[in-house]
């Protein structure tokens, strides 16, 4: 596949993609700089994923398709489509799809009245099959497959394709076999390239700076929503789209928060969790502090959660089964006298998850996952400590695997008194 062929996939507007992913979610740039005059954009020098890199991804996908006897892959808009082509498109009830055949030109299926908008994202030279409102888009997919000599064999579906699309194509072309494309799409995406890791590094760097600036703005009487707004403005002032949620006092004992309105007061635990994206690549960082002076119980439990997080990182490394990292954190809690497993007090969920274009990706740090860690895999490290009815402590940093072992994107929280290094 030559570069000229790849350019038929998309407009190749890499700089525009970065601008879109870094654009503020709310407020104007000027107003955010007024709120945070000390912050300056940290987006200089960002190198987006290039057309050539996306071309290589498609060629790698084809090699995996051959290995798994898959004739073509079907996907709709989402992070996998963006991964392979750089194209983003909002999902609706109308099919907008990408078909990657094992041989031949890639193709698109698009509503006819959306063609002009599609050409803003996809080259006019691309094979785009359109369908009118009264026509079947499934026939267009079948035509694409037939034109590429695919009359039998397996068609792989990307994991997030909605059922009605899968079912419609199955009815249109029942002679084909329909299988999961996971061995190809996930097989590629779990291993990050140096370029992807560099983008994630920048996202993590920006979120850390947003934490530093936002925590300083905490005031008595604030709610979690108040803090989220402040942190979004901080990210925006730094040049990225992102934000940090906050759970205060007893709400922090629920891993994913509470809808209760709680106003911050002296002595409250504040559990914060958030991130941003750069060219689509995510950061996911948590910090837990006390507003005011921590008491002895808070210090002890914070230090215990810190010990568990350190145990995960110390256990991680090249060739290490993912479940071993999770087990290391649970041993810390059991040694302290907690019941272990997912029982409370303790950690009620896995110790970490994959991360990349999606905030939550495959390859979890969890019991039963014996897959060995490989270079390029990226994870969160967050063995949260939950004390029901009291509070929770989550210290979360992202790390990746190299041939030399595990490396953090960020410096973990040094202490309850110094949450940001």
Secondary structure as UniProt FT lines:
FT   HELIX           3..6
FT   TURN            7..9
FT   HELIX           14..22
FT   HELIX           29..35
FT   TURN            36..38
FT   TURN            44..45
FT   HELIX           51..67
FT   TURN            68..69
FT   STRAND          70..76
FT   HELIX           79..85
FT   STRAND          97..101
FT   STRAND          107..111
FT   HELIX           112..114
FT   HELIX           115..119
FT   TURN            120..121
FT   TURN            124..125
FT   STRAND          127..131
FT   TURN            133..134
FT   HELIX           137..147
FT   TURN            148..149
FT   STRAND          154..157
FT   TURN            159..160
FT   HELIX           163..172
FT   TURN            173..175
FT   STRAND          177..180
FT   HELIX           182..189
FT   HELIX           194..215
FT   TURN            216..217
FT   TURN            220..221
FT   HELIX           224..237
FT   TURN            238..239
FT   STRAND          241..248
FT   HELIX           249..253
FT   TURN            255..256
FT   TURN            266..267
FT   STRAND          268..278
FT   TURN            279..280
FT   STRAND          281..282
FT   STRAND          285..291
FT   HELIX           296..315
FT   TURN            318..319
FT   HELIX           322..336
FT   TURN            341..342
FT   STRAND          352..354
FT   STRAND          361..365
FT   TURN            367..368
FT   TURN            375..376
FT   STRAND          378..381
FT   STRAND          385..387
FT   TURN            388..390
FT   STRAND          391..393
FT   STRAND          396..402
FT   TURN            403..404
FT   STRAND          405..408
//
